[in-house]
Amino acid sequence: MLQIIKSLSGVSKMKKIKLFCIPYAGGSSEIYSNWGKYLHPSIELHSVELAGRGKRWQIPLYKDFNDVVNDVYEAVKDEIIGSKYAFFGHSMGSLIIYELTHKIRQLHQQEPIHMFLSGRYAPNIQKNIIMMHRLPGEDLKKEILKLGGIPDHVIYHQKFLNIFLQRIREDIKTVETYNYIEKKELDCNITVLCGREDKLTIGDVCEWRKHTRRKCEVYILEGNHFFIHESEEPTVRIVRDTLLSYL
């Protein structure tokens, strides 16, 4: 399972905080590949590779959301023992780290010092959404293109595009069939990030405040749903400065 984690920063003897980053639907660990150059050396970046992509492309895609959470837990469980650590997730990744942190708490293990929840409304919000995973291929493609964030080399290469659409369809299915169950508030600080041009409302993101007993900060950055690419440096700067306050 160690192959799931790709450490993207050097190791030294200084005290470190481990930062585990989870991608959005259809994304791979590569989306965080530039983050290391903006982070402080005391922050050790781990980009988690989900099934069916990157070096794990031969691993079957997930059946449901619990399957995703269990897989990511297996990836990080040994790394978090005795460590200060934090989670960052974007879109689907935010929902993953929310449920993952609850799983860690249920197992009476060390919880993260901080969670960064990006590009996703709080799980208690019920929205009337198109079930995108049921759309025909061309319709799904149009909906995904509206969101942006698909590299040109994928859009204009039919083979790559077909593989990507299959992967994102299954990822979206796990999210759209996710069943929220009310839980006790978490006991860690959280930071919520959102793109100014995203369809999310301030109310959507502020609902995350209900899911922690501690501090919750909200940042609005320039960009659409994939603002973590458009505003990459400002996003990482928020993460960096927040985590440095724990050292």
Secondary structure, DSSP 8 states (H G I E B T S, - for coil): -GGGEEE-S---SS--EEEEEE--TT--GGGGTTGGGTS-TTEEEEEE--TTSGGGTTS---SSHHHHHHHHHHHHTTTSTT-EEEEEEETHHHHHHHHHHHHHHHTT----SEEEEES---TT-------GGGS-HHHHHHHHHHH----HHHHT-HHHHHHHHHHHHHHHHHHHT--------BSSEEEEEEETTSS--HHHHHGGGGGBSS-EEEEEESSSTTHHHHTHHHHHHHHHHHHHTT-
